[in-house]
Amino acid sequence: MSYQIETRLKGGNPVVQICDASSGSVRLAWEYPRASPELSSADDEALLALRKDEAVHELFRRLFLLTTEQYLKGEVTAIPEER
């Protein structure tokens, strides 16, 4: 199965969307958390930093699960060689 990967910036935040190339169905959609304008205290900033770290971890977890699903379905036959 091949994928079409779309990336863009939405208001300065990265957005990733991975679609199945043959069906066009969205397999993964992810957006980096936005900073809220009402954040004022150091606690709020620390909470936002934590949310951003968690969002990146969640992205890699979902990418891992998507790849694992491909292997389990037999859609990946060989590991591509680096160029």
mmCIF file of the N, C-alpha and C atoms, coordinates in Angstrom:
data_MODEL
# 
_entry.id   MODEL 
# 
loop_
_atom_site.group_PDB 
_atom_site.id 
_atom_site.type_symbol 
_atom_site.label_atom_id 
_atom_site.label_alt_id 
_atom_site.label_comp_id 
_atom_site.label_asym_id 
_atom_site.label_entity_id 
_atom_site.label_seq_id 
_atom_site.pdbx_PDB_ins_code 
_atom_site.Cartn_x 
_atom_site.Cartn_y 
_atom_site.Cartn_z 
_atom_site.occupancy 
_atom_site.B_iso_or_equiv 
_atom_site.pdbx_formal_charge 
_atom_site.auth_seq_id 
_atom_site.auth_comp_id 
_atom_site.auth_asym_id 
_atom_site.auth_atom_id 
_atom_site.pdbx_PDB_model_num 
ATOM 1   N N  . MET A 1 1  ? 0.854  -1.160 0.000  1.00 0.00 ? 1  MET A N  1 
ATOM 2   C CA . MET A 1 1  ? 0.000  0.000  0.000  1.00 0.00 ? 1  MET A CA 1 
ATOM 3   C C  . MET A 1 1  ? 0.904  1.228  0.000  1.00 0.00 ? 1  MET A C  1 
ATOM 4   N N  . SER A 1 2  ? 0.615  2.143  -0.873 1.00 0.00 ? 2  SER A N  1 
ATOM 5   C CA . SER A 1 2  ? 1.392  3.377  -0.900 1.00 0.00 ? 2  SER A CA 1 
ATOM 6   C C  . SER A 1 2  ? 0.545  4.510  -0.318 1.00 0.00 ? 2  SER A C  1 
ATOM 7   N N  . TYR A 1 3  ? 1.241  5.519  0.165  1.00 0.00 ? 3  TYR A N  1 
ATOM 8   C CA . TYR A 1 3  ? 0.581  6.631  0.837  1.00 0.00 ? 3  TYR A CA 1 
ATOM 9   C C  . TYR A 1 3  ? 0.975  7.943  0.193  1.00 0.00 ? 3  TYR A C  1 
ATOM 10  N N  . GLN A 1 4  ? 0.077  8.889  0.277  1.00 0.00 ? 4  GLN A N  1 
ATOM 11  C CA . GLN A 1 4  ? 0.356  10.260 -0.106 1.00 0.00 ? 4  GLN A CA 1 
ATOM 12  C C  . GLN A 1 4  ? 0.441  11.052 1.188  1.00 0.00 ? 4  GLN A C  1 
ATOM 13  N N  . ILE A 1 5  ? 1.574  11.709 1.410  1.00 0.00 ? 5  ILE A N  1 
ATOM 14  C CA . ILE A 1 5  ? 1.789  12.462 2.642  1.00 0.00 ? 5  ILE A CA 1 
ATOM 15  C C  . ILE A 1 5  ? 1.712  13.948 2.327  1.00 0.00 ? 5  ILE A C  1 
ATOM 16  N N  . GLU A 1 6  ? 0.787  14.615 2.991  1.00 0.00 ? 6  GLU A N  1 
ATOM 17  C CA . GLU A 1 6  ? 0.613  16.053 2.816  1.00 0.00 ? 6  GLU A CA 1 
ATOM 18  C C  . GLU A 1 6  ? 1.030  16.755 4.096  1.00 0.00 ? 6  GLU A C  1 
ATOM 19  N N  . THR A 1 7  ? 1.855  17.759 3.955  1.00 0.00 ? 7  THR A N  1 
ATOM 20  C CA . THR A 1 7  ? 2.268  18.570 5.103  1.00 0.00 ? 7  THR A CA 1 
ATOM 21  C C  . THR A 1 7  ? 2.032  20.037 4.764  1.00 0.00 ? 7  THR A C  1 
ATOM 22  N N  . ARG A 1 8  ? 1.715  20.799 5.795  1.00 0.00 ? 8  ARG A N  1 
ATOM 23  C CA . ARG A 1 8  ? 1.516  22.232 5.600  1.00 0.00 ? 8  ARG A CA 1 
ATOM 24  C C  . ARG A 1 8  ? 1.602  22.932 6.950  1.00 0.00 ? 8  ARG A C  1 
ATOM 25  N N  . LEU A 1 9  ? 1.622  24.235 6.898  1.00 0.00 ? 9  LEU A N  1 
ATOM 26  C CA . LEU A 1 9  ? 1.566  25.037 8.113  1.00 0.00 ? 9  LEU A CA 1 
ATOM 27  C C  . LEU A 1 9  ? 0.186  25.665 8.197  1.00 0.00 ? 9  LEU A C  1 
ATOM 28  N N  . LYS A 1 10 ? -0.436 25.560 9.353  1.00 0.00 ? 10 LYS A N  1 
ATOM 29  C CA . LYS A 1 10 ? -1.752 26.149 9.584  1.00 0.00 ? 10 LYS A CA 1 
ATOM 30  C C  . LYS A 1 10 ? -1.599 27.118 10.750 1.00 0.00 ? 10 LYS A C  1 
ATOM 31  N N  . GLY A 1 11 ? -1.536 28.378 10.433 1.00 0.00 ? 11 GLY A N  1 
ATOM 32  C CA . GLY A 1 11 ? -1.336 29.385 11.466 1.00 0.00 ? 11 GLY A CA 1 
ATOM 33  C C  . GLY A 1 11 ? 0.010  29.243 12.161 1.00 0.00 ? 11 GLY A C  1 
ATOM 34  N N  . GLY A 1 12 ? 1.015  28.791 11.447 1.00 0.00 ? 12 GLY A N  1 
ATOM 35  C CA . GLY A 1 12 ? 2.344  28.622 12.021 1.00 0.00 ? 12 GLY A CA 1 
ATOM 36  C C  . GLY A 1 12 ? 2.574  27.274 12.686 1.00 0.00 ? 12 GLY A C  1 
ATOM 37  N N  . ASN A 1 13 ? 1.545  26.424 12.743 1.00 0.00 ? 13 ASN A N  1 
ATOM 38  C CA . ASN A 1 13 ? 1.674  25.099 13.346 1.00 0.00 ? 13 ASN A CA 1 
ATOM 39  C C  . ASN A 1 13 ? 1.713  24.034 12.259 1.00 0.00 ? 13 ASN A C  1 
ATOM 40  N N  . PRO A 1 14 ? 2.624  23.058 12.395 1.00 0.00 ? 14 PRO A N  1 
ATOM 41  C CA . PRO A 1 14 ? 2.690  21.998 11.389 1.00 0.00 ? 14 PRO A CA 1 
ATOM 42  C C  . PRO A 1 14 ? 1.469  21.076 11.435 1.00 0.00 ? 14 PRO A C  1 
ATOM 43  N N  . VAL A 1 15 ? 1.056  20.653 10.236 1.00 0.00 ? 15 VAL A N  1 
ATOM 44  C CA . VAL A 1 15 ? -0.065 19.729 10.068 1.00 0.00 ? 15 VAL A CA 1 
ATOM 45  C C  . VAL A 1 15 ? 0.404  18.614 9.137  1.00 0.00 ? 15 VAL A C  1 
ATOM 46  N N  . VAL A 1 16 ? 0.095  17.366 9.485  1.00 0.00 ? 16 VAL A N  1 
ATOM 47  C CA . VAL A 1 16 ? 0.452  16.207 8.669  1.00 0.00 ? 16 VAL A CA 1 
ATOM 48  C C  . VAL A 1 16 ? -0.811 15.416 8.392  1.00 0.00 ? 16 VAL A C  1 
ATOM 49  N N  . GLN A 1 17 ? -0.969 14.999 7.135  1.00 0.00 ? 17 GLN A N  1 
ATOM 50  C CA . GLN A 1 17 ? -2.086 14.133 6.767  1.00 0.00 ? 17 GLN A CA 1 
ATOM 51  C C  . GLN A 1 17 ? -1.542 13.045 5.851  1.00 0.00 ? 17 GLN A C  1 
ATOM 52  N N  . ILE A 1 18 ? -1.801 11.788 6.219  1.00 0.00 ? 18 ILE A N  1 
ATOM 53  C CA . ILE A 1 18 ? -1.350 10.651 5.428  1.00 0.00 ? 18 ILE A CA 1 
ATOM 54  C C  . ILE A 1 18 ? -2.579 9.955  4.876  1.00 0.00 ? 18 ILE A C  1 
ATOM 55  N N  . CYS A 1 19 ? -2.631 9.842  3.536  1.00 0.00 ? 19 CYS A N  1 
ATOM 56  C CA . CYS A 1 19 ? -3.778 9.241  2.857  1.00 0.00 ? 19 CYS A CA 1 
ATOM 57  C C  . CYS A 1 19 ? -3.344 8.006  2.081  1.00 0.00 ? 19 CYS A C  1 
ATOM 58  N N  . ASP A 1 20 ? -4.239 7.029  1.991  1.00 0.00 ? 20 ASP A N  1 
ATOM 59  C CA . ASP A 1 20 ? -4.031 5.865  1.146  1.00 0.00 ? 20 ASP A CA 1 
ATOM 60  C C  . ASP A 1 20 ? -4.045 6.360  -0.296 1.00 0.00 ? 20 ASP A C  1 
ATOM 61  N N  . ALA A 1 21 ? -2.999 6.050  -1.066 1.00 0.00 ? 21 ALA A N  1 
ATOM 62  C CA . ALA A 1 21 ? -2.893 6.577  -2.423 1.00 0.00 ? 21 ALA A CA 1 
ATOM 63  C C  . ALA A 1 21 ? -3.959 6.010  -3.349 1.00 0.00 ? 21 ALA A C  1 
ATOM 64  N N  . SER A 1 22 ? -4.376 4.766  -3.140 1.00 0.00 ? 22 SER A N  1 
ATOM 65  C CA . SER A 1 22 ? -5.354 4.168  -4.058 1.00 0.00 ? 22 SER A CA 1 
ATOM 66  C C  . SER A 1 22 ? -6.793 4.577  -3.731 1.00 0.00 ? 22 SER A C  1 
ATOM 67  N N  . SER A 1 23 ? -7.161 4.595  -2.464 1.00 0.00 ? 23 SER A N  1 
ATOM 68  C CA . SER A 1 23 ? -8.550 4.911  -2.107 1.00 0.00 ? 23 SER A CA 1 
ATOM 69  C C  . SER A 1 23 ? -8.754 6.378  -1.725 1.00 0.00 ? 23 SER A C  1 
ATOM 70  N N  . GLY A 1 24 ? -7.683 7.049  -1.337 1.00 0.00 ? 24 GLY A N  1 
ATOM 71  C CA . GLY A 1 24 ? -7.787 8.442  -0.903 1.00 0.00 ? 24 GLY A CA 1 
ATOM 72  C C  . GLY A 1 24 ? -8.248 8.598  0.531  1.00 0.00 ? 24 GLY A C  1 
ATOM 73  N N  . SER A 1 25 ? -8.465 7.474  1.243  1.00 0.00 ? 25 SER A N  1 
ATOM 74  C CA . SER A 1 25 ? -8.930 7.564  2.632  1.00 0.00 ? 25 SER A CA 1 
ATOM 75  C C  . SER A 1 25 ? -7.811 8.074  3.534  1.00 0.00 ? 25 SER A C  1 
ATOM 76  N N  . VAL A 1 26 ? -8.179 8.883  4.495  1.00 0.00 ? 26 VAL A N  1 
ATOM 77  C CA . VAL A 1 26 ? -7.213 9.442  5.440  1.00 0.00 ? 26 VAL A CA 1 
ATOM 78  C C  . VAL A 1 26 ? -6.843 8.366  6.445  1.00 0.00 ? 26 VAL A C  1 
ATOM 79  N N  . ARG A 1 27 ? -5.564 8.075  6.540  1.00 0.00 ? 27 ARG A N  1 
ATOM 80  C CA . ARG A 1 27 ? -5.072 7.072  7.480  1.00 0.00 ? 27 ARG A CA 1 
ATOM 81  C C  . ARG A 1 27 ? -4.574 7.707  8.773  1.00 0.00 ? 27 ARG A C  1 
ATOM 82  N N  . LEU A 1 28 ? -4.092 8.941  8.695  1.00 0.00 ? 28 LEU A N  1 
ATOM 83  C CA . LEU A 1 28 ? -3.588 9.638  9.874  1.00 0.00 ? 28 LEU A CA 1 
ATOM 84  C C  . LEU A 1 28 ? -3.705 11.138 9.627  1.00 0.00 ? 28 LEU A C  1 
ATOM 85  N N  . ALA A 1 29 ? -4.243 11.853 10.592 1.00 0.00 ? 29 ALA A N  1 
ATOM 86  C CA . ALA A 1 29 ? -4.310 13.316 10.539 1.00 0.00 ? 29 ALA A CA 1 
ATOM 87  C C  . ALA A 1 29 ? -3.803 13.835 11.880 1.00 0.00 ? 29 ALA A C  1 
ATOM 88  N N  . TRP A 1 30 ? -2.891 14.799 11.828 1.00 0.00 ? 30 TRP A N  1 
ATOM 89  C CA . TRP A 1 30 ? -2.266 15.293 13.051 1.00 0.00 ? 30 TRP A CA 1 
ATOM 90  C C  . TRP A 1 30 ? -1.968 16.771 12.904 1.00 0.00 ? 30 TRP A C  1 
ATOM 91  N N  . GLU A 1 31 ? -2.192 17.516 13.995 1.00 0.00 ? 31 GLU A N  1 
ATOM 92  C CA . GLU A 1 31 ? -1.858 18.940 14.033 1.00 0.00 ? 31 GLU A CA 1 
ATOM 93  C C  . GLU A 1 31 ? -1.171 19.252 15.352 1.00 0.00 ? 31 GLU A C  1 
ATOM 94  N N  . TYR A 1 32 ? -0.093 20.004 15.276 1.00 0.00 ? 32 TYR A N  1 
ATOM 95  C CA . TYR A 1 32 ? 0.648  20.421 16.459 1.00 0.00 ? 32 TYR A CA 1 
ATOM 96  C C  . TYR A 1 32 ? -0.220 21.352 17.285 1.00 0.00 ? 32 TYR A C  1 
ATOM 97  N N  . PRO A 1 33 ? -0.228 21.224 18.608 1.00 0.00 ? 33 PRO A N  1 
ATOM 98  C CA . PRO A 1 33 ? -1.077 22.087 19.449 1.00 0.00 ? 33 PRO A CA 1 
ATOM 99  C C  . PRO A 1 33 ? -0.743 23.576 19.286 1.00 0.00 ? 33 PRO A C  1 
ATOM 100 N N  . ARG A 1 34 ? -1.773 24.373 19.289 1.00 0.00 ? 34 ARG A N  1 
ATOM 101 C CA . ARG A 1 34 ? -1.600 25.824 19.168 1.00 0.00 ? 34 ARG A CA 1 
ATOM 102 C C  . ARG A 1 34 ? -1.444 26.462 20.543 1.00 0.00 ? 34 ARG A C  1 
ATOM 103 N N  . ALA A 1 35 ? -0.720 27.548 20.559 1.00 0.00 ? 35 ALA A N  1 
ATOM 104 C CA . ALA A 1 35 ? -0.602 28.332 21.794 1.00 0.00 ? 35 ALA A CA 1 
ATOM 105 C C  . ALA A 1 35 ? -1.888 29.134 21.956 1.00 0.00 ? 35 ALA A C  1 
ATOM 106 N N  . SER A 1 36 ? -2.409 29.138 23.147 1.00 0.00 ? 36 SER A N  1 
ATOM 107 C CA . SER A 1 36 ? -3.636 29.870 23.424 1.00 0.00 ? 36 SER A CA 1 
ATOM 108 C C  . SER A 1 36 ? -3.281 31.298 23.841 1.00 0.00 ? 36 SER A C  1 
ATOM 109 N N  . PRO A 1 37 ? -3.984 32.296 23.314 1.00 0.00 ? 37 PRO A N  1 
ATOM 110 C CA . PRO A 1 37 ? -3.660 33.689 23.666 1.00 0.00 ? 37 PRO A CA 1 
ATOM 111 C C  . PRO A 1 37 ? -3.904 34.020 25.135 1.00 0.00 ? 37 PRO A C  1 
ATOM 112 N N  . GLU A 1 38 ? -4.754 33.252 25.822 1.00 0.00 ? 38 GLU A N  1 
ATOM 113 C CA . GLU A 1 38 ? -5.027 33.567 27.227 1.00 0.00 ? 38 GLU A CA 1 
ATOM 114 C C  . GLU A 1 38 ? -3.995 32.977 28.182 1.00 0.00 ? 38 GLU A C  1 
ATOM 115 N N  . LEU A 1 39 ? -2.957 32.314 27.651 1.00 0.00 ? 39 LEU A N  1 
ATOM 116 C CA . LEU A 1 39 ? -1.907 31.797 28.529 1.00 0.00 ? 39 LEU A CA 1 
ATOM 117 C C  . LEU A 1 39 ? -1.089 32.968 29.073 1.00 0.00 ? 39 LEU A C  1 
ATOM 118 N N  . SER A 1 40 ? -0.996 33.031 30.380 1.00 0.00 ? 40 SER A N  1 
ATOM 119 C CA . SER A 1 40 ? -0.261 34.156 30.953 1.00 0.00 ? 40 SER A CA 1 
ATOM 120 C C  . SER A 1 40 ? 0.746  33.710 31.999 1.00 0.00 ? 40 SER A C  1 
ATOM 121 N N  . SER A 1 41 ? 0.418  32.718 32.768 1.00 0.00 ? 41 SER A N  1 
ATOM 122 C CA . SER A 1 41 ? 1.299  32.339 33.860 1.00 0.00 ? 41 SER A CA 1 
ATOM 123 C C  . SER A 1 41 ? 2.335  31.310 33.401 1.00 0.00 ? 41 SER A C  1 
ATOM 124 N N  . ALA A 1 42 ? 3.347  31.134 34.213 1.00 0.00 ? 42 ALA A N  1 
ATOM 125 C CA . ALA A 1 42 ? 4.384  30.146 33.923 1.00 0.00 ? 42 ALA A CA 1 
ATOM 126 C C  . ALA A 1 42 ? 3.808  28.738 33.951 1.00 0.00 ? 42 ALA A C  1 
ATOM 127 N N  . ASP A 1 43 ? 2.803  28.511 34.800 1.00 0.00 ? 43 ASP A N  1 
ATOM 128 C CA . ASP A 1 43 ? 2.154  27.195 34.851 1.00 0.00 ? 43 ASP A CA 1 
ATOM 129 C C  . ASP A 1 43 ? 1.456  26.890 33.533 1.00 0.00 ? 43 ASP A C  1 
ATOM 130 N N  . ASP A 1 44 ? 0.786  27.898 32.957 1.00 0.00 ? 44 ASP A N  1 
ATOM 131 C CA . ASP A 1 44 ? 0.118  27.706 31.674 1.00 0.00 ? 44 ASP A CA 1 
ATOM 132 C C  . ASP A 1 44 ? 1.131  27.402 30.577 1.00 0.00 ? 44 ASP A C  1 
ATOM 133 N N  . GLU A 1 45 ? 2.264  28.087 30.597 1.00 0.00 ? 45 GLU A N  1 
ATOM 134 C CA . GLU A 1 45 ? 3.310  27.848 29.599 1.00 0.00 ? 45 GLU A CA 1 
ATOM 135 C C  . GLU A 1 45 ? 3.884  26.439 29.757 1.00 0.00 ? 45 GLU A C  1 
ATOM 136 N N  . ALA A 1 46 ? 4.064  26.008 30.987 1.00 0.00 ? 46 ALA A N  1 
ATOM 137 C CA . ALA A 1 46 ? 4.576  24.655 31.237 1.00 0.00 ? 46 ALA A CA 1 
ATOM 138 C C  . ALA A 1 46 ? 3.574  23.608 30.765 1.00 0.00 ? 46 ALA A C  1 
ATOM 139 N N  . LEU A 1 47 ? 2.290  23.868 30.974 1.00 0.00 ? 47 LEU A N  1 
ATOM 140 C CA . LEU A 1 47 ? 1.252  22.952 30.516 1.00 0.00 ? 47 LEU A CA 1 
ATOM 141 C C  . LEU A 1 47 ? 1.235  22.876 28.996 1.00 0.00 ? 47 LEU A C  1 
ATOM 142 N N  . LEU A 1 48 ? 1.395  23.991 28.307 1.00 0.00 ? 48 LEU A N  1 
ATOM 143 C CA . LEU A 1 48 ? 1.434  24.003 26.851 1.00 0.00 ? 48 LEU A CA 1 
ATOM 144 C C  . LEU A 1 48 ? 2.654  23.221 26.344 1.00 0.00 ? 48 LEU A C  1 
ATOM 145 N N  . ALA A 1 49 ? 3.797  23.412 26.989 1.00 0.00 ? 49 ALA A N  1 
ATOM 146 C CA . ALA A 1 49 ? 4.997  22.676 26.590 1.00 0.00 ? 49 ALA A CA 1 
ATOM 147 C C  . ALA A 1 49 ? 4.787  21.172 26.749 1.00 0.00 ? 49 ALA A C  1 
ATOM 148 N N  . LEU A 1 50 ? 4.133  20.781 27.823 1.00 0.00 ? 50 LEU A N  1 
ATOM 149 C CA . LEU A 1 50 ? 3.828  19.367 28.043 1.00 0.00 ? 50 LEU A CA 1 
ATOM 150 C C  . LEU A 1 50 ? 2.889  18.834 26.963 1.00 0.00 ? 50 LEU A C  1 
ATOM 151 N N  . ARG A 1 51 ? 1.863  19.599 26.621 1.00 0.00 ? 51 ARG A N  1 
ATOM 152 C CA . ARG A 1 51 ? 0.928  19.183 25.567 1.00 0.00 ? 51 ARG A CA 1 
ATOM 153 C C  . ARG A 1 51 ? 1.641  19.026 24.227 1.00 0.00 ? 51 ARG A C  1 
ATOM 154 N N  . LYS A 1 52 ? 2.570  19.919 23.932 1.00 0.00 ? 52 LYS A N  1 
ATOM 155 C CA . LYS A 1 52 ? 3.319  19.828 22.670 1.00 0.00 ? 52 LYS A CA 1 
ATOM 156 C C  . LYS A 1 52 ? 4.189  18.585 22.645 1.00 0.00 ? 52 LYS A C  1 
ATOM 157 N N  . ASP A 1 53 ? 4.864  18.288 23.748 1.00 0.00 ? 53 ASP A N  1 
ATOM 158 C CA . ASP A 1 53 ? 5.669  17.064 23.823 1.00 0.00 ? 53 ASP A CA 1 
ATOM 159 C C  . ASP A 1 53 ? 4.801  15.829 23.650 1.00 0.00 ? 53 ASP A C  1 
ATOM 160 N N  . GLU A 1 54 ? 3.648  15.817 24.311 1.00 0.00 ? 54 GLU A N  1 
ATOM 161 C CA . GLU A 1 54 ? 2.736  14.681 24.191 1.00 0.00 ? 54 GLU A CA 1 
ATOM 162 C C  . GLU A 1 54 ? 2.225  14.526 22.764 1.00 0.00 ? 54 GLU A C  1 
ATOM 163 N N  . ALA A 1 55 ? 1.980  15.632 22.081 1.00 0.00 ? 55 ALA A N  1 
ATOM 164 C CA . ALA A 1 55 ? 1.489  15.575 20.710 1.00 0.00 ? 55 ALA A CA 1 
ATOM 165 C C  . ALA A 1 55 ? 2.523  14.946 19.781 1.00 0.00 ? 55 ALA A C  1 
ATOM 166 N N  . VAL A 1 56 ? 3.774  15.289 19.967 1.00 0.00 ? 56 VAL A N  1 
ATOM 167 C CA . VAL A 1 56 ? 4.832  14.698 19.137 1.00 0.00 ? 56 VAL A CA 1 
ATOM 168 C C  . VAL A 1 56 ? 4.958  13.206 19.431 1.00 0.00 ? 56 VAL A C  1 
ATOM 169 N N  . HIS A 1 57 ? 4.893  12.824 20.691 1.00 0.00 ? 57 HIS A N  1 
ATOM 170 C CA . HIS A 1 57 ? 4.938  11.401 21.047 1.00 0.00 ? 57 HIS A CA 1 
ATOM 171 C C  . HIS A 1 57 ? 3.749  10.659 20.431 1.00 0.00 ? 57 HIS A C  1 
ATOM 172 N N  . GLU A 1 58 ? 2.585  11.265 20.468 1.00 0.00 ? 58 GLU A N  1 
ATOM 173 C CA . GLU A 1 58 ? 1.387  10.649 19.894 1.00 0.00 ? 58 GLU A CA 1 
ATOM 174 C C  . GLU A 1 58 ? 1.536  10.467 18.383 1.00 0.00 ? 58 GLU A C  1 
ATOM 175 N N  . LEU A 1 59 ? 2.127  11.464 17.699 1.00 0.00 ? 59 LEU A N  1 
ATOM 176 C CA . LEU A 1 59 ? 2.356  11.341 16.258 1.00 0.00 ? 59 LEU A CA 1 
ATOM 177 C C  . LEU A 1 59 ? 3.228  10.138 15.957 1.00 0.00 ? 59 LEU A C  1 
ATOM 178 N N  . PHE A 1 60 ? 4.340  9.986  16.649 1.00 0.00 ? 60 PHE A N  1 
ATOM 179 C CA . PHE A 1 60 ? 5.237  8.860  16.387 1.00 0.00 ? 60 PHE A CA 1 
ATOM 180 C C  . PHE A 1 60 ? 4.602  7.525  16.780 1.00 0.00 ? 60 PHE A C  1 
ATOM 181 N N  . ARG A 1 61 ? 3.785  7.510  17.815 1.00 0.00 ? 61 ARG A N  1 
ATOM 182 C CA . ARG A 1 61 ? 3.079  6.288  18.191 1.00 0.00 ? 61 ARG A CA 1 
ATOM 183 C C  . ARG A 1 61 ? 2.119  5.864  17.087 1.00 0.00 ? 61 ARG A C  1 
ATOM 184 N N  . ARG A 1 62 ? 1.389  6.821  16.558 1.00 0.00 ? 62 ARG A N  1 
ATOM 185 C CA . ARG A 1 62 ? 0.430  6.510  15.497 1.00 0.00 ? 62 ARG A CA 1 
ATOM 186 C C  . ARG A 1 62 ? 1.137  6.091  14.211 1.00 0.00 ? 62 ARG A C  1 
ATOM 187 N N  . LEU A 1 63 ? 2.273  6.709  13.897 1.00 0.00 ? 63 LEU A N  1 
ATOM 188 C CA . LEU A 1 63 ? 3.046  6.289  12.720 1.00 0.00 ? 63 LEU A CA 1 
ATOM 189 C C  . LEU A 1 63 ? 3.563  4.865  12.895 1.00 0.00 ? 63 LEU A C  1 
ATOM 190 N N  . PHE A 1 64 ? 4.021  4.533  14.100 1.00 0.00 ? 64 PHE A N  1 
ATOM 191 C CA . PHE A 1 64 ? 4.476  3.181  14.388 1.00 0.00 ? 64 PHE A CA 1 
ATOM 192 C C  . PHE A 1 64 ? 3.338  2.181  14.203 1.00 0.00 ? 64 PHE A C  1 
ATOM 193 N N  . LEU A 1 65 ? 2.153  2.500  14.739 1.00 0.00 ? 65 LEU A N  1 
ATOM 194 C CA . LEU A 1 65 ? 1.007  1.602  14.602 1.00 0.00 ? 65 LEU A CA 1 
ATOM 195 C C  . LEU A 1 65 ? 0.584  1.437  13.149 1.00 0.00 ? 65 LEU A C  1 
ATOM 196 N N  . LEU A 1 66 ? 0.650  2.492  12.363 1.00 0.00 ? 66 LEU A N  1 
ATOM 197 C CA . LEU A 1 66 ? 0.306  2.418  10.953 1.00 0.00 ? 66 LEU A CA 1 
ATOM 198 C C  . LEU A 1 66 ? 1.271  1.503  10.215 1.00 0.00 ? 66 LEU A C  1 
ATOM 199 N N  . THR A 1 67 ? 2.557  1.630  10.506 1.00 0.00 ? 67 THR A N  1 
ATOM 200 C CA . THR A 1 67 ? 3.569  0.774  9.883  1.00 0.00 ? 67 THR A CA 1 
ATOM 201 C C  . THR A 1 67 ? 3.400  -0.676 10.324 1.00 0.00 ? 67 THR A C  1 
ATOM 202 N N  . THR A 1 68 ? 3.129  -0.891 11.599 1.00 0.00 ? 68 THR A N  1 
ATOM 203 C CA . THR A 1 68 ? 2.922  -2.248 12.107 1.00 0.00 ? 68 THR A CA 1 
ATOM 204 C C  . THR A 1 68 ? 1.718  -2.893 11.436 1.00 0.00 ? 68 THR A C  1 
ATOM 205 N N  . GLU A 1 69 ? 0.653  -2.129 11.245 1.00 0.00 ? 69 GLU A N  1 
ATOM 206 C CA . GLU A 1 69 ? -0.526 -2.650 10.557 1.00 0.00 ? 69 GLU A CA 1 
ATOM 207 C C  . GLU A 1 69 ? -0.165 -3.115 9.147  1.00 0.00 ? 69 GLU A C  1 
ATOM 208 N N  . GLN A 1 70 ? 0.660  -2.339 8.449  1.00 0.00 ? 70 GLN A N  1 
ATOM 209 C CA . GLN A 1 70 ? 1.088  -2.722 7.104  1.00 0.00 ? 70 GLN A CA 1 
ATOM 210 C C  . GLN A 1 70 ? 1.846  -4.048 7.128  1.00 0.00 ? 70 GLN A C  1 
ATOM 211 N N  . TYR A 1 71 ? 2.762  -4.201 8.059  1.00 0.00 ? 71 TYR A N  1 
ATOM 212 C CA . TYR A 1 71 ? 3.524  -5.442 8.160  1.00 0.00 ? 71 TYR A CA 1 
ATOM 213 C C  . TYR A 1 71 ? 2.612  -6.627 8.467  1.00 0.00 ? 71 TYR A C  1 
ATOM 214 N N  . LEU A 1 72 ? 1.670  -6.456 9.386  1.00 0.00 ? 72 LEU A N  1 
ATOM 215 C CA . LEU A 1 72 ? 0.783  -7.551 9.761  1.00 0.00 ? 72 LEU A CA 1 
ATOM 216 C C  . LEU A 1 72 ? -0.146 -7.957 8.612  1.00 0.00 ? 72 LEU A C  1 
ATOM 217 N N  . LYS A 1 73 ? -0.522 -7.010 7.777  1.00 0.00 ? 73 LYS A N  1 
ATOM 218 C CA . LYS A 1 73 ? -1.371 -7.315 6.626  1.00 0.00 ? 73 LYS A CA 1 
ATOM 219 C C  . LYS A 1 73 ? -0.568 -7.843 5.437  1.00 0.00 ? 73 LYS A C  1 
ATOM 220 N N  . GLY A 1 74 ? 0.765  -7.857 5.572  1.00 0.00 ? 74 GLY A N  1 
ATOM 221 C CA . GLY A 1 74 ? 1.615  -8.326 4.478  1.00 0.00 ? 74 GLY A CA 1 
ATOM 222 C C  . GLY A 1 74 ? 1.746  -7.336 3.344  1.00 0.00 ? 74 GLY A C  1 
ATOM 223 N N  . GLU A 1 75 ? 1.493  -6.069 3.619  1.00 0.00 ? 75 GLU A N  1 
ATOM 224 C CA . GLU A 1 75 ? 1.571  -5.040 2.587  1.00 0.00 ? 75 GLU A CA 1 
ATOM 225 C C  . GLU A 1 75 ? 2.990  -4.543 2.376  1.00 0.00 ? 75 GLU A C  1 
ATOM 226 N N  . VAL A 1 76 ? 3.887  -4.859 3.298  1.00 0.00 ? 76 VAL A N  1 
ATOM 227 C CA . VAL A 1 76 ? 5.289  -4.473 3.170  1.00 0.00 ? 76 VAL A CA 1 
ATOM 228 C C  . VAL A 1 76 ? 6.074  -5.754 2.941  1.00 0.00 ? 76 VAL A C  1 
ATOM 229 N N  . THR A 1 77 ? 6.734  -5.839 1.796  1.00 0.00 ? 77 THR A N  1 
ATOM 230 C CA . THR A 1 77 ? 7.458  -7.061 1.467  1.00 0.00 ? 77 THR A CA 1 
ATOM 231 C C  . THR A 1 77 ? 8.943  -6.964 1.772  1.00 0.00 ? 77 THR A C  1 
ATOM 232 N N  . ALA A 1 78 ? 9.491  -5.779 1.683  1.00 0.00 ? 78 ALA A N  1 
ATOM 233 C CA . ALA A 1 78 ? 10.926 -5.614 1.944  1.00 0.00 ? 78 ALA A CA 1 
ATOM 234 C C  . ALA A 1 78 ? 11.175 -4.228 2.518  1.00 0.00 ? 78 ALA A C  1 
ATOM 235 N N  . ILE A 1 79 ? 12.224 -4.134 3.277  1.00 0.00 ? 79 ILE A N  1 
ATOM 236 C CA . ILE A 1 79 ? 12.628 -2.846 3.830  1.00 0.00 ? 79 ILE A CA 1 
ATOM 237 C C  . ILE A 1 79 ? 13.393 -2.109 2.746  1.00 0.00 ? 79 ILE A C  1 
ATOM 238 N N  . PRO A 1 80 ? 12.987 -0.902 2.393  1.00 0.00 ? 80 PRO A N  1 
ATOM 239 C CA . PRO A 1 80 ? 13.688 -0.154 1.347  1.00 0.00 ? 80 PRO A CA 1 
ATOM 240 C C  . PRO A 1 80 ? 15.119 0.175  1.743  1.00 0.00 ? 80 PRO A C  1 
ATOM 241 N N  . GLU A 1 81 ? 15.998 0.129  0.770  1.00 0.00 ? 81 GLU A N  1 
ATOM 242 C CA . GLU A 1 81 ? 17.408 0.455  1.023  1.00 0.00 ? 81 GLU A CA 1 
ATOM 243 C C  . GLU A 1 81 ? 17.588 1.965  1.040  1.00 0.00 ? 81 GLU A C  1 
ATOM 244 N N  . GLU A 1 82 ? 18.516 2.417  1.878  1.00 0.00 ? 82 GLU A N  1 
ATOM 245 C CA . GLU A 1 82 ? 18.832 3.846  1.911  1.00 0.00 ? 82 GLU A CA 1 
ATOM 246 C C  . GLU A 1 82 ? 19.614 4.204  0.678  1.00 0.00 ? 82 GLU A C  1 
ATOM 247 N N  . ARG A 1 83 ? 19.384 5.420  0.201  1.00 0.00 ? 83 ARG A N  1 
ATOM 248 C CA . ARG A 1 83 ? 20.094 5.885  -1.000 1.00 0.00 ? 83 ARG A CA 1 
ATOM 249 C C  . ARG A 1 83 ? 21.231 6.763  -0.637 1.00 0.00 ? 83 ARG A C  1 
# 
